[in-house]
Amino acid sequence: GIDNLTHKLEMLSYLLGTDVARAKLTLQEIILASTKISGNVTDICDHINCHVDSTKPIWSCLDEFIMEQRELHPECLIDADVTCASYETSLHPVFTINMIKLLTIFFDNIFKHAQANSVSLKIEIANDNVAVSIKDNGIGIPRDYLTKSPWYSSLHKAHEIIYLLSGSLQISGDRQTGTQITFHFPVKG
């Protein structure tokens, strides 16, 4: 769409000097195409942002996420401990959005695959670092999950997000102890 729009803009430049009537029609086509592209970009941004209001303090975003998970999964006990250096701390939107996206990936996996009825979430947010630990009492995770699951799986996506945030991620577990997920990443201005 953008390439087509670029071509029409180039054509408009030519038509303004040669055929004003056709230039007006081309301008109308450009306006319609721009509106459509704008709607597509908005849809993509909404999908990427997971509908997170990153202008709120991180504490508020995390509290909303935890409450939403408790409402969606009343069959599961979700114990959450969130510690912030300051409860008014607002992270850069990149960190806030990705933090909620990572939590969403892991909680979705717990509820889709782990068959857990208890989840413990611990989050520590310092001035320069975020550390998260998630433990469930589900069926565990195979050690070879990265090689056995398709490249587009959510756990691969989580590894990718953590890598892009210059952090680290460890996932382990078995049938007796459930799954333990820990990740952390530095927070930059």
C-alpha positions as CSV (number, residue, x, y, z in Angstrom):
1,G,0.0,0.0,0.0
2,I,2.8,2.4,0.9
3,D,4.7,1.6,-2.4
4,N,1.4,2.2,-4.4
5,L,0.9,5.5,-2.5
6,T,4.4,6.6,-3.3
7,H,3.8,5.9,-7.0
8,K,0.6,7.9,-7.0
9,L,2.3,10.8,-5.3
10,E,4.9,10.8,-8.0
11,M,2.2,10.6,-10.6
12,L,0.3,13.5,-8.9
13,S,3.4,15.7,-9.3
14,Y,3.4,15.0,-13.0
15,L,-0.4,15.4,-13.4
16,L,-0.5,18.8,-11.7
17,G,1.4,20.2,-14.7
18,T,-0.4,18.3,-17.4
19,D,-3.9,17.2,-16.5
20,V,-5.5,19.0,-13.5
21,A,-8.8,17.0,-13.7
22,R,-6.9,13.7,-13.5
23,A,-4.7,15.2,-10.7
24,K,-7.8,15.8,-8.6
25,L,-8.9,12.2,-9.1
26,T,-5.4,10.9,-8.2
27,L,-5.5,13.1,-5.1
28,Q,-8.8,11.6,-4.0
29,E,-7.3,8.1,-4.5
30,I,-4.3,9.1,-2.4
31,I,-6.6,10.4,0.4
32,L,-8.5,7.1,0.4
33,A,-5.4,5.0,0.4
34,S,-3.9,7.1,3.2
35,T,-6.9,6.6,5.4
36,K,-6.8,2.8,4.8
37,I,-3.1,2.6,5.5
38,S,-3.6,4.7,8.7
39,G,-6.3,2.3,9.9
40,N,-3.9,-0.7,9.2
41,V,-1.1,1.0,11.1
42,T,-3.4,1.7,14.1
43,D,-4.5,-2.0,14.1
44,I,-0.9,-3.2,14.1
45,C,0.1,-0.8,16.9
46,D,-2.9,-1.9,19.0
47,H,-1.9,-5.6,18.5
48,I,1.7,-4.9,19.3
49,N,1.0,-2.8,22.4
50,C,-1.4,-5.5,23.9
51,H,-3.6,-2.5,24.8
52,V,-1.2,-1.4,27.5
53,D,-1.4,2.2,28.7
54,S,2.3,2.7,29.1
55,T,1.8,6.3,30.4
56,K,0.7,4.8,33.8
57,P,3.2,3.8,36.4
58,I,4.4,0.3,36.0
59,W,2.9,-0.7,39.3
60,S,-0.5,0.2,38.0
61,C,0.0,-1.7,34.7
62,L,1.1,-4.8,36.6
63,D,-1.8,-4.6,39.1
64,E,-4.2,-4.5,36.2
65,F,-2.6,-7.4,34.6
66,I,-2.7,-9.5,37.7
67,M,-6.3,-8.6,38.4
68,E,-7.3,-9.5,34.9
69,Q,-5.6,-12.9,35.1
70,R,-7.4,-13.6,38.4
71,E,-10.7,-12.7,36.8
72,L,-10.0,-14.8,33.7
73,H,-8.8,-17.9,35.7
74,P,-10.7,-18.1,39.0
75,E,-9.9,-21.8,39.1
76,C,-6.2,-21.0,39.7
77,L,-4.7,-19.4,42.8
78,I,-2.4,-16.6,41.6
79,D,-0.1,-15.3,44.4
80,A,1.6,-12.1,43.3
81,D,4.4,-10.1,45.0
82,V,5.4,-6.9,43.2
83,T,8.1,-4.7,44.6
84,C,9.0,-1.4,43.1
85,A,11.8,1.0,44.0
86,S,9.0,3.7,43.8
87,Y,5.4,3.0,43.1
88,E,5.3,6.1,40.9
89,T,8.0,4.6,38.6
90,S,7.1,4.9,35.0
91,L,9.2,2.8,32.7
92,H,9.9,3.8,29.1
93,P,6.9,2.4,27.0
94,V,9.2,-0.2,25.3
95,F,9.9,-1.8,28.7
96,T,6.3,-1.5,30.0
97,I,4.8,-3.0,26.8
98,N,7.3,-5.8,26.6
99,M,7.0,-6.6,30.3
100,I,3.3,-7.1,30.0
101,K,3.7,-9.0,26.7
102,L,6.2,-11.4,28.4
103,L,3.9,-11.9,31.3
104,T,1.0,-12.5,28.9
105,I,3.0,-15.1,27.0
106,F,4.0,-17.0,30.1
107,F,0.5,-16.9,31.7
108,D,-1.1,-18.0,28.5
109,N,1.2,-20.9,28.3
110,I,0.5,-21.8,31.9
111,F,-3.3,-21.8,31.4
112,K,-3.1,-23.5,28.0
113,H,-0.6,-26.2,28.7
114,A,0.5,-26.6,32.3
115,Q,-2.8,-27.7,33.9
116,A,-1.7,-25.7,37.0
117,N,-4.0,-24.6,39.8
118,S,-1.4,-22.5,41.5
119,V,0.9,-19.8,40.2
120,S,3.4,-17.7,42.2
121,L,4.6,-14.4,40.6
122,K,7.4,-12.3,42.0
123,I,8.5,-9.1,40.3
124,E,11.2,-6.8,41.5
125,I,11.6,-3.4,39.8
126,A,14.6,-1.4,40.7
127,N,15.8,1.8,39.2
128,D,18.0,0.0,36.7
129,N,16.7,-3.6,36.5
130,V,13.5,-5.7,36.3
131,A,13.6,-9.3,37.7
132,V,10.7,-11.7,37.4
133,S,10.1,-15.2,38.7
134,I,7.0,-17.3,37.8
135,K,6.4,-20.7,39.3
136,D,3.5,-23.0,38.7
137,N,2.5,-26.4,40.0
138,G,1.6,-27.8,36.6
139,I,3.0,-30.6,34.5
140,G,6.4,-29.0,33.8
141,I,8.0,-28.3,30.5
142,P,10.2,-30.6,28.3
143,R,13.9,-29.7,28.4
144,D,13.9,-29.6,24.6
145,Y,11.0,-27.3,24.2
146,L,13.0,-24.9,22.1
147,T,14.1,-27.5,19.5
148,K,10.7,-29.3,19.5
149,S,8.4,-26.3,19.2
150,P,8.0,-24.3,16.0
151,W,10.1,-21.1,15.6
152,Y,7.0,-19.0,15.7
153,S,5.8,-20.3,19.1
154,S,5.2,-17.9,22.0
155,L,8.1,-19.3,24.0
156,H,10.5,-18.5,21.1
157,K,8.9,-15.1,20.9
158,A,9.6,-14.6,24.7
159,H,13.3,-15.6,24.1
160,E,13.4,-13.0,21.3
161,I,11.9,-10.2,23.4
162,I,14.3,-10.9,26.3
163,Y,17.3,-11.0,23.8
164,L,16.2,-7.6,22.4
165,L,16.0,-6.2,25.9
166,S,19.5,-7.4,26.6
167,G,18.2,-9.6,29.4
168,S,18.3,-13.3,30.3
169,L,15.6,-16.0,30.5
170,Q,15.7,-19.4,32.2
171,I,12.8,-21.9,31.9
172,S,12.9,-25.3,33.7
173,G,10.6,-27.8,35.2
174,D,9.3,-31.3,35.5
175,R,6.2,-33.2,36.4
176,Q,7.0,-33.1,40.2
177,T,7.9,-29.5,40.6
178,G,6.0,-27.7,37.8
179,T,7.6,-25.0,35.8
180,Q,10.0,-22.2,37.0
181,I,10.5,-19.2,34.8
182,T,12.9,-16.4,35.7
183,F,13.9,-13.5,33.6
184,H,15.5,-10.1,34.0
185,F,16.5,-7.2,31.9
186,P,18.2,-3.8,32.5
187,V,16.0,-0.7,32.4
188,K,17.5,2.1,30.5
189,G,16.2,5.7,30.3
